[in-house]
Amino acid sequence: MIEVLKEFINTLSLPWWYLSLLSVLFVIALWKRDYTTKLRIALPILLLPVVFFCVSVLDPNFRLVVTKPDNVPIVALLFLVIFFTWFPIRKAVENDRRRQQGQPTFEDSETKQKVLVWPDLVYSELICLVLCTVILIVWSIVLPAPIEEPANPTRAPNPSKAPWYFLGLQEMLVYFDPWIAGVLLPGLIIVGLMAIPYLDTNPRGNGYYTFAERKWEVSLFLFGFAVLWVSLIILGTFLRGPNWNFFGPYEFWDVHKVEPLVNVNLSEFLFVWSGIGLPGFWLLRELPGILLLLGYFVVLPPLLARTLLRRFYLQMGFARYNVFLFLLLWMLLLPIKMYLRWLINFKYIVAIPEYFFNV
């Protein structure tokens, strides 16, 4: 029975099932936030990952991955992400309820309870400093530093992984060309975060937690961070094993496991599989992909401005709306490419190796 349950969890850990299930749970959690944020309902949900971890660590394959010194802080960060995602949503739901009843928000109530920097704040900071120092000392004694042998070009680690904060970028290399995954997308993330105050001029929600007054803003940010970015780190850390193959949490990392991965581009889907054959001229060969990208980035924004996103267009104006849609479409292109890669080995929409341009 235990082996059947492990196999079931390994199946759910396949990337297409994992990301789909996480997205569904994310939508349900925000949709039913009045219930999912209640302590009596949220506490069992928050304790479930802890129980899962404590029981699963008894499995030797699971324990070998999560107790690796490099991965221990990532495990801790995951629990912190879960808690610090639930906590502000709970505050936001309570504030929304208070504002509906004409009561002051938490923040308005707390401003009346002023405390002195000395000694109240300084004492709290001192206690936190002592606790963090003790934790780091115990951590350094219990877990040895993961120092490996000097770099050897004849012996590379398998798998060879970047530090955890770069694992999201390393995972994106599977779905995008290096110049997109390593330069363009990180640049768009940074520019997009910098542009938020200029794109989102909604004055509501400033200085207090709220969800009802900023539904789209909070939902899009949480989807991009908690669902997409954290998922890339989880995939790269715990589910990517030797030869960069996917392994379940209870599956042994067999270095001899080889899964053939075929790179199929859009032009090959259209020309080769239809029996026509690839044209020799790159423009004719990649014309369908170029038209598809133009439709996605050029035609879709004004189409959405007239239909589904008309309210956003009227509120934001032409310039801010198009910048917002450009960033949003790039964010949505990531899960689209991920599913296409996982399910049908789809690699590039446009592949022009003659000019080192692949999307």
C-alpha positions in Angstrom: 0.0 0.0 0.0 2.9 2.4 0.9 4.6 1.7 -2.4 1.4 2.3 -4.3 1.0 5.7 -2.5 4.6 6.6 -3.3 4.1 5.7 -7.0 1.0 7.9 -7.0 2.9 10.8 -5.6 5.7 10.3 -8.1 3.1 10.4 -10.8 1.6 13.7 -9.5 5.2 15.1 -9.4 5.5 14.8 -13.2 5.8 18.5 -14.2 2.6 18.7 -16.2 0.6 17.2 -13.4 2.4 19.2 -10.7 2.0 22.6 -12.4 -1.6 21.9 -13.3 -2.5 20.8 -9.8 -0.7 23.8 -8.2 -2.5 26.2 -10.6 -5.9 24.7 -9.7 -5.2 24.9 -6.0 -4.0 28.5 -6.4 -7.2 29.5 -8.1 -9.4 27.7 -5.5 -7.4 29.3 -2.6 -8.0 32.8 -3.9 -11.5 32.2 -5.1 -12.6 30.7 -1.7 -10.2 32.9 0.3 -12.9 33.7 2.9 -12.7 30.0 3.9 -9.2 29.0 3.1 -7.7 31.8 5.2 -9.7 30.9 8.3 -7.3 29.5 11.0 -9.3 26.3 11.6 -9.2 25.5 7.9 -5.8 26.9 7.0 -4.0 25.3 10.0 -4.5 21.7 8.8 -3.5 22.9 5.2 -0.4 24.5 6.5 0.5 21.5 8.7 0.0 19.1 5.8 3.3 19.9 4.1 5.0 19.5 7.5 3.5 16.1 8.0 4.3 15.1 4.4 7.9 16.2 4.9 8.3 14.4 8.3 6.8 11.1 6.9 8.6 11.3 3.6 12.0 11.9 5.1 11.9 8.2 6.2 12.3 7.3 2.6 16.0 7.0 1.7 15.6 8.5 -1.8 13.6 11.5 -0.5 16.0 12.0 2.4 19.0 11.9 0.2 17.7 14.9 -1.8 16.2 17.1 0.9 19.0 16.7 3.4 21.7 17.6 0.9 23.4 20.7 2.5 22.7 22.8 -0.6 19.0 21.9 -0.5 18.3 22.4 3.2 17.8 26.2 3.0 15.5 25.7 0.0 13.3 23.4 2.0 13.1 26.0 4.8 12.3 28.7 2.3 9.4 26.7 0.8 7.7 26.5 4.2 8.3 30.2 4.7 6.8 31.0 1.3 3.7 29.0 2.1 3.2 30.8 5.5 4.0 34.3 4.3 1.6 33.9 1.3 -1.2 32.8 3.6 -0.6 35.4 6.3 -1.1 38.6 4.2 -4.0 37.1 2.3 -5.6 36.4 5.7 -4.9 40.0 6.7 -6.4 41.3 3.4 -9.6 39.2 3.8 -10.1 40.5 7.4 -9.4 44.1 6.3 -11.9 43.7 3.4 -14.5 42.5 5.9 -13.8 45.4 8.2 -14.1 48.0 5.5 -17.4 46.5 4.4 -18.7 46.9 8.0 -17.3 50.4 8.3 -14.6 49.5 10.8 -11.0 50.6 10.7 -8.4 48.4 9.2 -5.7 46.6 11.2 -3.2 49.3 10.1 -5.4 52.2 11.2 -5.9 50.5 14.6 -2.2 49.9 15.1 -1.2 53.5 14.3 -3.0 54.5 17.6 -0.8 52.1 19.6 2.6 53.8 19.3 5.7 52.4 20.9 9.2 53.8 21.4 12.2 52.8 19.4 14.1 52.4 22.6 13.7 50.1 24.3 10.8 48.2 22.5 12.1 48.0 18.9 15.8 47.6 19.9 15.1 44.8 22.3 13.1 42.9 19.7 15.9 43.4 17.2 18.5 42.2 19.7 16.5 39.0 20.5 16.1 38.3 16.7 19.9 38.9 16.3 20.8 36.4 19.0 18.3 33.8 17.8 19.6 34.0 14.2 23.2 33.8 15.4 22.5 30.7 17.4 20.6 29.1 14.4 23.5 29.8 12.1 26.1 28.4 14.5 24.1 25.2 15.1 23.5 25.0 11.4 27.2 25.3 10.5 28.1 22.6 13.1 25.4 20.1 12.1 25.6 20.5 8.4 29.1 20.6 6.8 29.7 23.2 4.1 29.1 21.5 0.7 32.6 22.1 -0.5 33.6 19.8 -3.4 36.9 19.1 -5.0 38.6 21.7 -7.2 37.1 22.1 -10.7 38.1 19.3 -13.0 37.2 19.6 -16.7 37.3 15.8 -17.0 34.8 15.1 -14.2 31.7 17.2 -14.2 28.9 16.7 -11.6 25.8 14.9 -12.8 23.5 16.8 -12.6 25.4 20.0 -12.7 23.2 22.7 -11.0 23.5 26.4 -10.4 22.9 27.9 -7.0 19.3 27.8 -5.9 18.6 31.4 -6.8 19.7 30.7 -10.4 17.9 27.4 -10.7 14.8 29.1 -12.1 16.9 30.6 -14.9 18.6 27.2 -15.5 15.3 25.5 -15.8 14.1 28.2 -18.3 17.0 27.2 -20.5 15.1 24.0 -21.3 12.3 26.0 -22.9 14.0 29.0 -24.3 17.1 30.0 -26.1 20.0 31.1 -23.8 19.7 34.8 -24.8 16.0 34.7 -23.9 16.2 32.6 -20.7 19.4 34.2 -19.4 19.2 37.8 -20.6 15.8 38.9 -21.9 13.4 37.2 -19.4 15.5 38.2 -16.3 15.7 41.8 -17.7 11.9 41.8 -18.3 11.3 40.6 -14.7 13.5 43.4 -13.3 12.0 46.1 -15.6 8.5 44.8 -14.9 9.0 45.0 -11.1 10.3 48.6 -11.5 7.4 49.5 -13.7 4.7 48.3 -11.3 4.3 51.8 -9.6 3.9 53.4 -13.0 1.6 50.9 -14.5 -0.6 50.3 -11.4 -1.8 53.8 -10.4 -4.7 52.4 -8.4 -4.6 54.5 -5.1 -6.6 51.9 -3.2 -4.8 49.5 -1.0 -1.9 51.8 -0.2 -0.7 51.3 3.4 -3.1 48.4 4.3 -3.7 44.8 3.3 -6.6 44.3 0.8 -7.6 41.8 -1.8 -11.0 43.0 -2.9 -9.7 46.4 -4.0 -6.7 44.9 -5.9 -7.8 41.5 -7.1 -6.0 41.4 -10.5 -2.8 43.0 -9.2 -2.4 40.6 -6.3 -3.5 37.5 -8.3 -1.1 38.2 -11.2 1.8 38.9 -8.9 1.2 35.7 -6.8 0.8 33.6 -9.9 4.0 34.9 -11.4 6.0 34.4 -8.2 4.4 31.7 -6.1 3.2 29.5 -9.0 5.7 30.1 -11.8 9.0 31.2 -10.2 8.9 29.0 -7.1 7.8 26.1 -9.3 10.9 26.5 -11.5 13.1 26.4 -8.3 11.3 23.3 -7.1 11.6 21.6 -10.4 15.3 22.4 -10.7 16.1 21.5 -7.1 14.1 18.4 -6.2 12.8 16.9 -9.4 15.7 17.4 -11.8 18.2 14.5 -11.5 21.1 13.0 -13.5 21.1 13.9 -17.2 18.6 16.6 -16.3 15.8 14.0 -16.3 12.7 14.3 -14.1 12.6 12.1 -11.0 9.8 11.7 -8.5 10.4 12.6 -4.8 10.7 8.8 -3.9 12.5 7.8 -7.1 16.1 6.7 -7.1 18.4 9.1 -9.1 19.8 6.5 -11.5 22.6 8.0 -13.6 22.0 5.3 -16.2 18.4 6.5 -16.8 18.3 7.9 -20.3 15.1 9.4 -21.8 15.3 10.4 -25.4 14.3 14.1 -25.8 13.5 15.1 -29.3 13.7 18.8 -30.2 10.8 19.6 -32.6 10.3 23.1 -33.9 7.1 24.6 -35.3 8.4 24.6 -38.8 9.1 20.8 -38.5 5.6 20.2 -37.2 4.1 22.0 -40.2 6.4 21.1 -43.1 8.1 17.8 -42.2 5.1 16.0 -40.6 2.8 17.1 -43.4 5.2 15.5 -45.9 6.1 18.8 -47.7 9.7 19.0 -46.4 11.5 22.0 -45.0 12.1 24.9 -47.4 15.7 25.9 -47.8 15.2 29.6 -47.3 15.0 30.5 -43.6 12.3 33.2 -44.0 9.9 30.8 -45.8 10.7 28.1 -43.4 10.0 30.2 -40.3 7.2 32.3 -41.7 4.4 30.5 -39.8 6.2 31.0 -36.5 6.9 34.6 -37.3 3.3 35.2 -38.1 2.2 33.4 -34.9 4.5 35.6 -32.7 3.3 38.7 -34.5 -0.3 37.6 -33.8 0.5 36.9 -30.2 2.4 40.2 -29.4 0.9 42.6 -32.0 -2.7 41.5 -32.8 -3.7 40.0 -29.4 -3.3 43.2 -27.2 -5.7 45.4 -29.3 -8.1 42.5 -29.6 -8.2 42.0 -25.8 -8.5 45.8 -25.4 -11.8 45.7 -27.3 -13.1 42.6 -25.5 -11.9 40.9 -22.3 -9.6 43.7 -21.1 -11.5 46.7 -22.2 -11.9 48.0 -18.6 -8.1 47.8 -18.2 -7.5 49.7 -21.4 -9.9 52.5 -20.4 -8.3 52.8 -17.0 -4.7 52.6 -18.0 -4.6 54.3 -21.4 -2.9 53.3 -24.6 0.8 53.4 -23.5 0.5 51.8 -20.0 -1.9 49.2 -21.3 0.5 48.0 -24.1 3.5 47.9 -21.7 1.4 45.9 -19.3 0.2 43.5 -22.0 3.7 43.1 -23.3 5.0 42.0 -19.9 2.0 39.8 -19.2 2.2 38.0 -22.5 5.9 37.2 -21.9 5.0 35.8 -18.5 2.2 33.6 -20.0 4.5 32.5 -22.7 6.6 30.6 -20.1 3.9 28.1 -19.0 2.8 27.8 -22.6 6.3 26.8 -23.7 6.7 24.5 -20.6 3.6 22.5 -21.4 4.5 22.2 -25.1 7.9 21.0 -24.2 6.7 18.5 -21.7 3.9 17.0 -23.7 5.0 17.1 -27.4 8.8 17.9 -27.1 8.1 21.3 -28.7 11.2 23.5 -28.7 11.1 26.7 -30.7 8.3 28.7 -32.4 10.9 30.4 -34.6 14.2 28.7 -35.1 16.7 30.6 -37.2 20.2 29.2 -36.4 21.6 31.0 -39.4 21.4 34.2 -37.3 21.3 32.7 -33.8 17.7 33.8 -33.3 15.4 31.2 -31.7 12.2 31.9 -29.8 
